[in-house]
């Protein structure tokens, strides 16, 4: 028995699916399901691996998560820019449910598709660039007769400098976001990634996503370069992309409110809040 | 042929998993909370992100850029990882 994994939704057209779409999350060949002038790119995945419980278990396996997340991304990317990317882990019992989804929300899908046409997502992250305050304080201060006091004073002034530097960098990160949002049709911020996840020790102060029209892509990239130069020593700015517009492509099904709706029923509630 | 080929000089070598998860998992990897998977259009399953964060962390530590002292973190949260 199989379930139907959903990758992307596009307008149905004469050129359904590029011939070179790679294998999907379960090494299956992606295919299409159509209804109401819309086309869904889907894959058949084995139910035992993609049942709710099994998925939950699998998501705790780093290799499985990485393999399937990358496979999902490869398919979405191959389908191309006219498609609305669907979030990872959207699984339906069968193709009929997908058709029902397309039919029930046809207008919403068309609106969402119009909103991303000719646009791509860019990611911009900014980290504080830190100069080691201890190192700066170490050298100065000649030896004196009250080394303990001098040490404490040095420590305190180093801490003050560090606080100030962080405040300054955070404000610069806000400026970066504002400048880039001005060039984007839409923008949003993901929560900053923790050092444990990035492997970068400096704090991330911005994890922005920007939906940018193709005609502005070059300008956007230039702006990122310019902002890096402008905020140079305090802030390190990193551009990623282009991405499929994942951050701007919620399904028009009220899924955005799903988190709240599921909250009542969720058996595995908030262990991290 | 896809539009993601534009501006090739800006392409990253490889998509960082953590950046990808920010985008493909609703809510992002770092929110202290859960992601929602929509299964079978009505049944919604909530999955604790603690295991995911542990996953990402261990992947980051194993990653190609092993130049940082990333593996020393004291955190060993809700480990699915052995």
Interface residues (C-beta under 8 A of the other chain):
Chain A: X3 X18 X52 X55 X56 X59 X60 X61 X62 X65 X66 X69 X70 X72 X73 X77 X78 X79 X80 X81 X85 X87 X88 X89 X90 X91 X92 X93 X97 X100 X101 X118 X120 X121 X123 X190 X191 X192 X193 X194 X195 X196 X197 X198 X199 X200 X201 X207 X209 X214 X217 X218 X221 X239 X240 X241 X242 X243 X244 X246 X247 X251 X255 X258 X259 X261 X262 X263 X265 X266 X267 X268 X269 X270 X271 X272 X273
Chain B: X1 X2 X3 X4 X6 X7 X10 X12 X15 X16 X17 X18 X19 X20 X21 X22 X23 X24 X25 X26 X27 X28 X29 X30 X31 X32 X33 X34 X35 X36 X37 X38 X39 X40 X41 X43 X44 X45 X46 X47 X48 X49 X50 X51 X52 X53 X54 X55 X56 X57 X58 X59 X60 X61 X63 X65 X68 X69 X70 X73 X75 X78 X80 X81
